[in-house]
Amino acid sequence: MNPGCPKVALADVAELNPRLGETLGADETVSFVPMSAVSAETADITNEETRSYSDVAKGYTPFISGDVLLAKITPCFENGKIAQARLSHRAGFGSTEFHVVRPRSGKLDGRYVLHFLRQKRVLRAGERRMTGSAGQRRVPEHFLSQLEIPLPPLAEQQRIAEVLDRAEALRAKRRAALAQLDSLTQSLFLDLFGDPVTNSKGWEFRRIGEELTLQGGYAFKSSDYTTVGVRLVKISNVHKNNLEWSDTDHLPTRHLQEFSDFSLCPGDVVLALTRPIIKSLNSVKIAVVQPSDVPCLLNQRVGRFRFRSNSRLSPAYLLEYCRTKTFFNAVQRFCSESLQPNMSTRQVEDVNITVPPIELQREFARRVLAVETLKTTQRASLAELNALFATLQHRAFRGEL
């Protein structure tokens, strides 16, 4: 792409939140995409549903196959929930919390604009322009309409999109390898402890609050963020088992003293408390704080488990138990059908947990350590690919790719 290629407002080359543009019969089959079906990691729709037009004609956002869907509500927008709607049916409907971007034929490529919108700088700019009250803040349509996008010829857009798609495919392979190792850990858990649903080994049940204390995070103001200082643990930083700092916000170091109740220590366990995250067994976001992670402060919608002095639980056992159907079903009872339900720390403390002998938990931890060694290698490879992808993104939209 020529570094001097023109930039245009997105509204000049795409329709924003357009009408469906076609007439459908009441019994006609359409695709349905809930917010939970959009993967921020892969920019894909992971669980498209099929419904009749009469069921979705009112109260949902319409789009067609090829449109780009972008979450407009916090925290889904900040987490990067963006996907191209490559549907089984031409017409689709989904959450009212989607913005729809429909590229104008012959002017804008769908994959090109998808990758443009996924850039961290675009997400940060959109976050700064959000309106509304806490917990219900949204990116306004005029942010998108005024967003300037480089516009090389269509063939060049397609070439750039193909390069970024290939890089994304490599990242997907590494994530798949890590997922297989996660499955191995689950198998080890069931082999040693049995299925908590049936508790066939007869372990004692205890309330989580009897073994651990749970502290919720603080609603720090984004206006206080700095480029350096103490790191802030947000939902986006909580990955499977570990904290990830590639996208990090900071607060002034003085906040460590002013907000000491929200300071984390090595060995603490952090859990995402928002329903869009806790939507399936494989999506529970929970991690152990390592010495290299501190100092750091806990943001809202993330909870901190801290082990009591007499606790009979180990971190490795707790992490895997929180991915079992027993825990998942328990916390789902606390989540209403509202748009942004969050669990309270008190509710989680009331969940029951089986307590096997600590020696058996330690044996499990040793086996998990061996698996984690393999995962460390895969994570390092993924981190390199993530850095490469970010570099390609940066160069692509500066005309250097």
C-alpha positions in Angstrom: 0.0 0.0 0.0 1.3 3.4 -0.9 2.1 5.4 2.3 0.4 8.3 0.7 -2.9 6.6 0.0 -6.0 8.7 0.9 -7.8 8.4 4.2 -11.6 8.6 4.2 -14.3 8.6 6.8 -15.7 5.1 7.3 -19.2 6.4 6.6 -18.1 7.3 3.0 -17.2 3.7 2.2 -19.6 1.7 4.4 -23.2 1.8 5.6 -23.5 1.9 9.4 -26.4 0.1 11.1 -28.3 -0.2 7.8 -31.8 -1.7 7.4 -32.0 -5.3 6.4 -32.8 -4.2 2.9 -35.0 -7.2 1.9 -38.4 -8.7 2.6 -38.6 -12.0 4.5 -41.5 -14.4 5.1 -42.6 -15.1 8.7 -41.4 -18.7 8.4 -38.2 -18.0 6.6 -35.1 -19.3 8.3 -32.4 -16.8 9.3 -29.1 -16.9 11.3 -29.0 -15.6 14.8 -25.9 -14.4 16.6 -25.9 -13.6 20.3 -23.1 -11.5 21.8 -21.7 -14.6 23.4 -21.1 -16.2 20.0 -18.6 -13.6 18.9 -15.0 -14.6 19.8 -12.6 -11.7 20.5 -9.6 -14.0 20.1 -10.4 -15.2 16.6 -12.8 -12.5 15.3 -15.2 -15.3 14.3 -18.7 -16.3 15.1 -18.4 -19.5 17.1 -22.0 -20.6 17.6 -24.4 -19.4 15.0 -28.1 -20.3 15.7 -31.0 -20.8 13.4 -34.3 -19.2 14.0 -37.4 -18.2 12.0 -37.8 -14.6 10.9 -41.0 -14.2 13.0 -39.0 -14.9 16.2 -36.4 -12.2 15.6 -38.2 -9.6 13.5 -38.6 -7.3 16.4 -36.1 -6.4 19.2 -32.9 -7.5 17.4 -30.2 -6.0 15.2 -30.5 -7.1 11.5 -27.5 -7.7 9.2 -26.6 -9.8 6.2 -23.8 -12.2 5.5 -20.5 -10.3 4.9 -21.4 -7.5 7.3 -18.9 -6.7 10.2 -20.4 -6.9 13.7 -18.8 -4.7 16.4 -19.9 -4.8 20.1 -20.7 -1.3 21.2 -21.2 -1.9 25.0 -18.6 -2.1 27.7 -16.7 -4.4 28.4 -17.4 -6.3 25.2 -16.1 -3.4 23.0 -12.8 -3.0 25.0 -12.4 -6.8 24.9 -12.4 -6.7 21.0 -15.7 -8.5 20.2 -15.6 -7.9 16.5 -16.4 -10.4 13.7 -17.4 -10.7 10.1 -20.8 -12.3 9.8 -20.1 -15.2 7.5 -23.5 -16.8 7.9 -25.3 -20.0 6.8 -28.2 -17.8 5.6 -28.0 -14.5 3.8 -30.0 -12.7 6.5 -29.0 -12.6 10.2 -30.1 -11.0 13.5 -28.4 -10.6 16.8 -27.8 -8.6 19.9 -29.0 -5.0 20.0 -25.5 -4.2 21.4 -24.0 -4.7 17.9 -23.0 -1.9 15.5 -23.2 -3.2 12.0 -20.7 -2.1 9.3 -21.6 -3.0 5.7 -18.8 -2.3 3.2 -20.0 -0.6 0.0 -19.4 -2.9 -2.9 -16.3 -2.1 -5.0 -15.0 0.4 -2.4 -14.2 -1.5 0.9 -13.3 -5.1 1.6 -15.0 -6.7 4.6 -11.9 -8.5 5.9 -9.8 -5.3 5.4 -12.2 -3.2 7.6 -12.4 -6.1 10.1 -8.7 -6.0 10.7 -8.7 -2.2 10.8 -11.3 -2.1 13.5 -9.5 -4.8 15.6 -6.4 -2.5 16.1 -5.7 -1.6 19.7 -5.5 2.1 18.9 -9.0 2.0 17.4 -10.4 0.2 20.4 -8.7 2.7 22.8 -10.1 5.6 20.8 -13.6 4.2 20.9 -13.3 3.6 24.6 -12.5 7.3 25.1 -15.6 8.3 23.1 -18.0 6.0 25.0 -21.2 7.6 26.4 -23.6 6.5 29.1 -23.5 5.5 32.8 -21.1 3.0 34.4 -21.7 -0.5 33.3 -23.9 0.7 30.4 -21.4 2.8 28.4 -21.5 2.4 24.7 -19.5 3.5 21.6 -21.7 5.9 19.7 -22.3 5.5 16.0 -20.8 8.8 15.1 -17.4 7.6 16.4 -17.5 5.0 13.6 -18.9 7.3 11.0 -16.0 9.8 11.5 -13.3 7.2 11.9 -10.7 7.7 9.2 -9.5 4.6 7.3 -6.7 4.3 4.7 -8.3 3.4 1.4 -5.9 1.8 -1.1 -7.4 0.1 -4.2 -9.7 -2.8 -3.5 -7.2 -5.4 -4.8 -4.6 -4.0 -2.3 -7.1 -4.1 0.5 -7.7 -7.8 -0.3 -3.9 -8.5 -0.3 -3.5 -6.9 3.1 -6.5 -8.8 4.5 -5.0 -12.1 3.2 -1.7 -11.4 4.9 -3.4 -10.7 8.2 -5.7 -13.7 7.8 -2.7 -16.0 7.4 -1.0 -14.5 10.5 -4.3 -15.0 12.4 -4.4 -18.6 11.3 -1.0 -19.3 12.8 -2.2 -17.8 16.1 -5.2 -20.0 16.0 -3.0 -23.1 15.7 -1.1 -22.2 18.8 -4.3 -21.5 20.7 -5.6 -24.9 19.7 -2.4 -26.6 21.0 -2.9 -24.8 24.3 -6.5 -25.9 24.4 -5.4 -29.5 24.0 -3.1 -29.2 27.0 -5.9 -27.6 29.0 -8.0 -30.7 28.2 -5.1 -32.9 29.5 -5.2 -31.0 32.8 -9.0 -31.6 33.1 -8.4 -35.3 32.4 -5.8 -35.5 35.2 -8.3 -33.7 37.6 -11.1 -36.3 36.9 -8.7 -39.2 37.2 -7.5 -38.2 40.7 -10.6 -36.6 42.2 -13.5 -38.0 40.2 -16.4 -35.9 38.8 -17.6 -33.4 41.4 -21.1 -33.7 40.0 -21.4 -37.2 41.5 -18.6 -36.9 44.0 -18.2 -40.7 43.7 -15.1 -40.6 46.0 -17.1 -39.0 48.8 -15.0 -35.9 49.5 -16.2 -33.4 52.1 -18.0 -30.4 50.8 -17.2 -26.9 52.2 -18.3 -23.4 51.4 -15.7 -21.6 49.4 -15.9 -18.8 52.0 -14.7 -21.2 54.7 -11.5 -21.8 52.8 -10.9 -18.5 51.0 -11.8 -14.9 51.2 -13.1 -13.2 48.0 -12.5 -9.5 47.4 -14.0 -7.6 44.4 -12.1 -5.0 42.4 -12.4 -1.2 42.4 -13.9 0.9 39.7 -10.8 2.9 38.8 -11.3 5.8 36.5 -9.8 5.5 33.0 -9.0 9.2 33.3 -6.4 8.3 35.9 -4.6 5.8 33.6 -0.9 6.5 33.0 1.7 5.1 30.6 3.8 3.8 33.4 3.2 3.0 37.0 1.4 0.1 38.8 -0.3 -2.4 36.5 -4.1 -2.8 36.6 -5.7 -6.2 36.4 -8.7 -6.0 34.1 -10.8 -8.8 32.7 -8.7 -8.6 29.5 -5.6 -9.5 31.5 -7.1 -12.6 33.1 -6.3 -15.7 30.9 -6.4 -19.4 31.6 -4.2 -19.9 34.7 -2.0 -16.8 34.2 -2.2 -13.1 33.9 -1.2 -11.7 30.5 0.2 -8.2 30.1 0.5 -7.5 26.4 -2.4 -4.9 26.7 -1.8 -3.2 30.0 -3.2 -0.1 31.7 -1.3 1.6 34.5 -2.2 3.8 37.5 0.0 6.2 39.4 2.2 4.3 41.9 0.6 6.3 44.8 -2.5 4.2 44.2 -0.8 1.3 45.8 -1.1 3.0 49.2 -4.4 4.8 48.6 -6.1 1.6 47.4 -4.1 -1.1 49.4 -7.3 -3.2 49.8 -7.2 -3.9 46.1 -3.5 -4.7 45.9 -2.7 -8.3 44.8 -0.1 -10.7 46.3 1.7 -13.7 44.8 -0.5 -16.8 45.3 -3.8 -14.9 45.0 -6.3 -16.3 42.5 -8.3 -13.9 40.3 -11.6 -14.7 38.6 -13.6 -12.7 36.1 -17.1 -12.0 37.5 -19.0 -10.9 34.4 -21.4 -13.2 32.6 -20.2 -12.6 29.0 -16.9 -14.2 30.3 -18.5 -17.0 32.4 -20.6 -18.4 29.5 -19.2 -21.9 29.1 -16.9 -24.3 30.9 -14.0 -23.5 28.6 -14.4 -19.7 28.9 -14.1 -19.3 32.7 -11.2 -16.8 33.2 -9.2 -17.6 36.3 -5.5 -17.2 37.1 -2.9 -17.4 39.8 -0.9 -14.2 40.6 2.8 -14.9 40.2 5.7 -12.9 41.9 6.5 -11.4 38.5 2.9 -10.0 38.3 3.1 -7.7 41.4 2.7 -4.9 42.2 -0.7 -4.7 40.6 -4.2 -3.5 41.5 -7.6 -5.2 41.0 -10.1 -3.6 38.7 -13.9 -3.9 38.9 -15.6 -7.1 37.7 -12.6 -9.1 38.7 -12.6 -11.0 42.0 -9.6 -12.0 44.2 -9.5 -15.3 46.1 -7.1 -15.2 49.0 -6.4 -18.4 50.9 -7.1 -18.4 54.6 -4.2 -19.5 56.9 -5.9 -22.8 57.7 -7.2 -23.4 54.1 -7.2 -27.0 52.9 -7.1 -26.1 49.3 -4.3 -25.6 46.8 -4.2 -23.1 44.0 -3.9 -25.7 41.3 -6.9 -27.6 42.6 -9.0 -24.4 43.0 -8.3 -23.4 39.4 -9.4 -26.6 37.9 -12.4 -27.0 40.2 -13.6 -23.6 38.9 -13.7 -25.2 35.4 -16.0 -28.1 36.5 -19.7 -28.3 35.7 -20.5 -28.2 39.4 -18.9 -24.8 39.8 -20.2 -23.6 36.5 -23.8 -24.5 37.3 -23.6 -22.9 40.7 -22.4 -19.5 39.5 -24.9 -19.5 36.6 -27.7 -19.4 39.1 -26.4 -16.0 40.2 -26.5 -14.6 36.6 -29.8 -13.0 35.5 -30.8 -12.5 31.9 -30.0 -8.8 32.0 -27.4 -7.4 29.6 -24.5 -7.1 31.9 -25.1 -9.3 35.0 -22.2 -9.7 37.4 -21.8 -12.1 40.2 -21.2 -10.7 43.7 -18.3 -11.9 45.8 -20.7 -13.0 48.5 -22.5 -15.3 46.1 -19.3 -17.0 45.0 -18.3 -17.5 48.7 -21.5 -19.4 49.2 -20.7 -22.0 46.5 -19.7 -25.4 47.7 -16.4 -27.1 46.8 -15.2 -30.6 47.4 -12.0 -30.8 49.6 -9.9 -33.9 48.9 -6.8 -34.7 51.0 -4.2 -32.0 50.6 -1.5 -34.7 49.7 -3.6 -35.7 46.7 -4.0 -32.0 45.7 -0.3 -31.6 45.8 0.2 -34.7 43.6 -2.2 -33.1 41.1 -0.2 -29.8 41.3 3.0 -31.7 40.5 1.4 -33.3 37.4 0.0 -29.9 36.4 3.4 -28.4 36.6 4.7 -30.8 34.0 1.8 -29.8 31.7 2.4 -26.2 32.4 6.0 -26.5 31.3 4.8 -27.6 27.9 2.2 -24.8 27.9 5.0 -22.3 28.7 6.7 -23.2 25.4 3.4 -22.9 23.5 2.6 -19.5 25.2 6.0 -18.2 24.2 5.4 -19.1 20.6 2.0 -17.6 20.8 3.4 -14.4 22.3 5.8 -14.1 19.4 3.0 -14.6 16.9 0.9 -12.0 18.7 3.8 -9.5 18.5 4.2 -10.3 14.8 0.5 -9.9 14.2 0.5 -6.5 16.0 3.5 -5.4 13.9 1.8 -6.5 10.7 -1.4 -4.6 11.7 0.6 -1.5 12.4 2.5 -1.6 9.1 -0.6 -2.6 7.1 -2.5 0.5 7.9 0.5 2.8 7.7 1.2 1.7 4.1 4.3 -0.3 4.9 3.2 -3.8 4.3 
